[in-house]
Amino acid sequence: MSPDQLAERLAQRFPDLHVARGEVTVTIDRGSLLETLRYLRDEPDLAFDFLSDLSCTDWPGREPRIWMAYHLASLLDHRHRLRVKAGLPEGDLRIATAAQVHPSANWHEREVYDFFGVIFDGHPDLRRIELPEEWVGHPLRKDEPLGGVATQYKGAYVPPPDQREL
């Protein structure tokens, strides 16, 4: 199924859909995530049986601020791909875990929790995966300081990126 055919097939159920550069993206309300993932997995002519990636982006000053992106593939049957996006408002960074539909979401969700602070309701083991448990903050949010290490370089001092004067 081509991206245009896939978009045509999904347009009735997902009105917020667009195709760009041969990629189909549907945007949903976060409350319908599990229902959407199950539908896309179980519908025979779609059969999105693999969650290849789950990612997050931060857009400070916009609402919703945090966007979750679920990259699905139909590996066994149809060989097509789809991106499902859901926005999270700044004051309520919670969404249901996708691990009950796609077990591969487990580690991806832990990474997003670690770096962005998104809470995945119902996750079987939601704890930091990269940073130490005592770490304060979420380093991939745009409002986190850049940090860095002051460096002595051939007689010159280079301060960390977030302390440099322009």
N, C-alpha and C positions, 0 to 999 in steps of 0.2 A: 504494500500500500504506500503510495507516494505521500509526502507531507500534505499536499493539497487535498488528496482523498481522505487522509486521516482527519484533517481539519473539518472537512465537510461532514464526516461521520460523527464527529464530536460536537459540532456547532449547536445542535438541538439541545443537548444536555448542559453544555458549558457555554453560555453566551459571551463570557469574557475570554475570548480566544484570539490569538493572532499567530500568523506565520511570518517569520523573518529569517532570511538566509537559509531557507529550507528546514527550519526548525519550528515545531509546533509547541506553543506554550498556552496552557490554560491557567487562569487565575481563579482561585476559589476562596470562599470564606473558611477561616481556620476550623470552624466548628464542623465542617463537612469533610475534613481530611480523610478520616478512616473510611467513611462511606465511599468517597471518591476513589481511594486506592483499591478498595475491594472490588468496586465496579470495574475499574480498569484492568485489574488482574483476572477477574472471573468471566468477563464478557468474551465469548469464544473468538469473535472477529477482531478483538483488541489484544487480549492475552499478554498484558504487560506483566511478565512473570519475574522481572529482575529490577531491583532498585540499584542502579549502578552508582549513584552518588546522591548525597544530600548536602546542601550547602546553605550558607546564610550570608546576607549582605546587610550593611548598616548604612542608613541614610539619615543622619542627624538633620533636624529641622523639617523633615517631612513626616507625614502621617499616612499610613503606618510607617514607623521608623525602621523596623526590622522585617526583612523579607526572607522567608524560607523557600528553598527551591529543591524539588524532588525530581531527579532525573531517572526516568523509567525506560526500560527497553523490553521489547518482545523478542527474546533471543531464540526461543525454541520454535515458534510458529511463524511469525510474520516479519521479523527483522526490522521493525520500525521503532522509533524513539519518540518520547514525549517529555516535556517539562511541566510540572505542576507547581504553581507558586501560591503562597499564602502569606498575607501580611499580618504583622503583630504590632499592636500599638505600644508606644514607649512605656507606658505605665503598667502593662500586663503582658509580659513576655512568656506566655504559656501556650502550649499546643500539645495535642495528644501524641503519644509515641507511635511511630509507624512500625515499630519492631514487632508488633503483634500481627501485622499484615506481611511485612518484609523483614525477616530477621536480620538482614544485613544492615538495617538502620541502626542497630544497637550501638556500634562503635562510632558511626557518623554523628549520631545524636549526642554522644558523650563529648565528642570534639566540639560541636557547636555549643554545648553547655559550658565547656571549659573556656572557650575563647570569646563567646558572645553573651553568656548568661541566660540563654533561653532554657526554660524549664519544660521538660517533656513529661506530661502527666501520664502515669502508668508505666514509666520506664523501669525495667527490672533491676538496673544497677546504675543509677544516675550519679556519677561522681567524676571528678577530674580525671583526664586520661593523659594529658601531656604535662601540665603544670603541677607543682606540689600542692597538696591539700590546703596548706596554710597561705597560699597565694591570695592576695587581695586584688580584686578587679578582673576585668575581662579584656585581654590585650588587643583583640582585633576590633573592638569598638572604636569608632572614629574619635571619641572624646577621651580616650586613654592617652596619657603622655607617651611620646615616642621612646623615651628612655635612652639607653645607649651607655657607652663608657667613654669617659674623658680619655683622650689619647695624646701622648707626647710623640711628635713625629718630626724628626730632623730639626730639632730645636723649636718647633712650633707646637702650640697647644691647640688641639681640636676638641671643643666641647661636644657633649652629646647633642644629637639633632634637635631635640626640643628646647635646647638652651642657646642655640646659635642666634646671633643677630643677623638680620638681613641687610 
